[in-house]
Structure formats: C-alpha cells, structure tokens
Amino acid sequence: ADNWIREAEPARLRVHYIRTEVYDTTRRGSHFRKDPVMLLIGEHKSAFYGTKRLWLDSISAVDPSAFQEYYITRLTTDMRDNPQPVSGNYWSYVYKNIPEGKVTERCYFDLENWQYTENWEKPEWDLSDESKDVLGYQCFKAVADYRGRRWTAWFAPEIPVHDGPWKLCGLPGLILEAYDEDRHYQFDADGLELAPECEVGMFTYDEER
C-alpha cells in the first residue's frame, strides 16, 4: 500500500479550473473567493489542488523566509486594499485512488496540516440529454446528491476520463463545469493540457512545516 501511495505515474491530462466559493450568501457580489485550481490525471490516480497553494508550499520548502515575507506582505495588502478579499489560496490537496480504492485529503486548518483517508465513494449521477458547449466541447448535464449537497455537473464524452474537480467523478467523460444547487461552490474549467511533463502522486512540500 505504501508503494502505491509513494509511486508517481505520468500525467495524461492537466485541467485548469477556477474555483468560486461564496462565504456570505447575503452579499454574493463581494463576499466570495476565487482560486485557480488544477486537476492532474494519470492512468490510475489523480490529484486536485490549488495552484497558488502548491506554489507557496514549494517556496516554503525551499526558502521558508521568502514564504513568510510573501505571506505577511499579502495579508497586509489584502487588509489595506480590500477587507474582504475576493481571492484566496485553496488549502486542500485531494488525491483520488491514493492509496488504491481510497481518497486522501491533505488540508491546512487551524494553523496545522491535517491528512485523512476515506473510502472512495463516487457520486451516483442521474444523466440528462440536456447539453451545452464548454470550452468547445459538447457537455451533457448530470445531477447527484453528494456530501450533503445537490450537485450539477457538465461532462464531455469527447474526453473519455471519469474524473473531475474536487471529489466529483464517475461520469462517462471529464467534468468541465460543476456547482451545487445553491451555488456556494462552483468549478469552471478554463484550460486543458494533454500529456503535461509531470507526474501524479502525493506532493510533500508541506511536510516540513
């Protein structure tokens, strides 16, 4: 099992999304966060993470003082220029099928790094004939009740990958757009890269902190 966790595999596809989180539904126009996030997909595994978060963790591992300087500057700028910043650093890494048959999540909460592993429970989708264009791909609508929310996903059968952002997956095509019924959380794909020169595995930059 440990080898399965540690062994990385070549990435087949990298998908870029924008993650939007509304944290005050009474003031949706200003109280939300947007983060660039990425999904790396391999033959058997995938990794979903915040683009800025990975960048910051890698900087911290190489030069902790540079990370601290950047973080303090960012906080000061945010508080001065925008008391309710519309962007943040998505704090979690979600690894599907790492270890085999499981989902592992690493997150930063209450000034500590946390990690937990759970059974890989996939949403049970109801598929629809309704379709629309996303990034030039014909996508079809699917709906599922998952983790206490009703999710709508738009997937592209032209891209035969059964994966998607966060823990959403299990459709006959890549999920390019997804949102919950109340639009508290939304994921919108804004780019794809075939065969990127990187690997899918667990990032360990933050283990030193």
URPEJO-V570607 format. One record per pair of residues at least 24 apart in sequence whose ideal C-beta (glycine too) atoms are under 8 Angstrom apart, sorted by the first residue. I is the first residue (numbers start at 1). J is the second residue. If there is no record, write none. Layout:
i: [I	I]
j: [J	J]
//
This chain:
i: [1	1	4	4	4	5	5	5	5	6	6	7	8	8	8	9	9	9	9	9	9	9	10	10	10	10	10	11	11	11	11	11	11	11	11	12	12	12	12	12	12	13	13	13	13	13	13	13	13	13	13	14	14	14	14	14	14	14	14	15	15	15	15	15	15	15	15	15	16	16	16	16	16	16	17	17	17	17	17	18	18	18	19	19	19	19	19	19	20	20	20	20	21	21	22	22	22	25	25	30	30	31	32	33	33	33	33	34	34	35	35	35	35	37	37	37	39	39	39	40	40	40	41	41	41	42	42	44	44	45	45	45	45	45	45	46	46	46	46	46	46	47	47	47	47	47	47	47	47	47	48	48	48	48	48	48	49	49	49	49	49	50	50	50	50	52	52	53	53	53	53	53	54	54	54	56	57	57	57	58	60	60	60	60	61	61	61	64	93	93	94	94	95	96	96	96	96	98	98	103	104	106	106	108	113	113	113	122	122	123	123	123	123	124	125	125	125	127	134	134	134	135	135	135	135	135	137	139	139	139	140	142	149	149	149	149	149	150	150	151	151	151	151	152	152	152	152	153	153	154	159]
j: [99	100	98	99	100	98	99	104	202	201	202	201	199	200	201	42	43	44	45	199	200	201	42	43	195	199	200	40	41	42	195	196	198	199	200	41	42	43	161	194	195	40	41	159	161	174	192	193	194	195	196	38	39	40	41	192	193	196	198	39	41	165	174	176	189	191	192	193	51	189	190	191	192	193	165	187	188	189	190	187	188	190	50	90	165	185	186	187	185	186	187	188	184	185	183	184	185	182	184	84	86	84	86	85	86	87	88	86	87	87	88	89	90	90	165	187	163	164	165	196	198	200	161	163	200	199	200	97	100	95	96	97	98	200	201	95	96	97	163	169	200	93	94	95	96	98	200	201	202	203	93	94	95	96	165	166	90	92	93	94	203	89	90	91	92	89	90	89	90	91	92	93	93	203	205	89	203	205	206	205	205	206	208	209	205	206	208	209	202	203	166	167	202	120	163	167	169	201	202	167	202	202	206	206	206	207	209	169	170	151	168	169	170	170	153	170	171	171	176	177	189	176	189	190	191	192	176	173	176	177	173	171	180	181	182	184	185	180	181	178	179	180	181	178	179	180	181	177	178	178	192]
//
